[in-house]
């Protein structure tokens, strides 16, 4: 789906620019040249991550519940596969992040640099529990990985319950559509309750509104009653916004409507998208993971070795974006595009823990 790749590419680049605007001295020094752009990225850049959640839900439905009917029979196997897929490039990126943060601490002192890790912090990140255990993040944006895994796990378990009920009670025709009902109820509950309370923002319940809208959007595109589905989803989004307007929900809702419309006009799979955009879209997860340590080192280098002039630092921002994309594609090619070998399943977590402990005991 080239248009899905294009959306992922746009979202990924906006997140990279948001973090560049938020963290590091380059954006502060270059601020006089682009004040409106930098302010906009700082204020609104983060909310585009909800586009990722909608797309993830859309793709999950396409794979595990086509036509609204669950095919999940072994949930733990799917959850394990998802964990391995997420954790492999994630551990590589965090290992790089630990080293880059140590270098940056030598070259400059800045609030954006993560502190040297401790063992419990490393363990929590490896298990994707750092959000729930309130551990300082080792890299910007890693909260997303933990939330994505929670969302996938919750959705798979809901779909498995539906499939189990269908197998146990095939005579009950309602079990065929139980998945749609459960996903719809969880989506509504998230939109109207959990997403309105920041107490839940470290859990999947807070973000399931966007994720569930993506699932429902896919089912709508496969239905004979596409316009009815699209109308219901539009009404649901408008009602949620009327009760409590949220810009993040506006992004999620806009993504749902865009996907629904372009699928209705049959351009989702057949539209022409430049190859380089498709490559960035496919590598968006790896770019998302690796961009912060890359931009952190470039920030530190420009701050220490180059003049603190807005034009110079602006070129540093451009260099950081390009370097993040290039390194992210390399990470994708090496650790995400193809399954890694079994020895690496042991080497990656071992290397991650070793690098963290080395930095911790070295005191850098």
Secondary structure, 3 states (H helix, E strand, C coil): CHHHHHHHHHHHHHHHHHHHHHCCHHHHHHHHHCHHHHHHHHHHHHHHHHHHHHHHHHHHHHHHCHHHCCCCCCHHHHHHHHHHHHHHHHHHHHHHHHHHHHHHHHHCCCCCCCCCCCHHHHHHHHCCCCCCCCCCCCCCCHHHHHHHHHHHHHHHHHHHHHHHHHHHCCCCHHHHHHHHHHHHHHHHHHHHCHHHCHHHCCCHHHHHHHHHHHHHHHHHHHCCCHHHHHHHHHHHHHHHHHHCCCHHHHHHHHHHHHHHHHHHCCCCCCCCCCHHHHHHHHCHHHHHHHHHHHHHHHHHHHHHHCCCCHHHHHHHHHHHHHHHHHHHHHHHHHHCCCCCCHHHHHHHHHHHHHHHHHHHHHCC
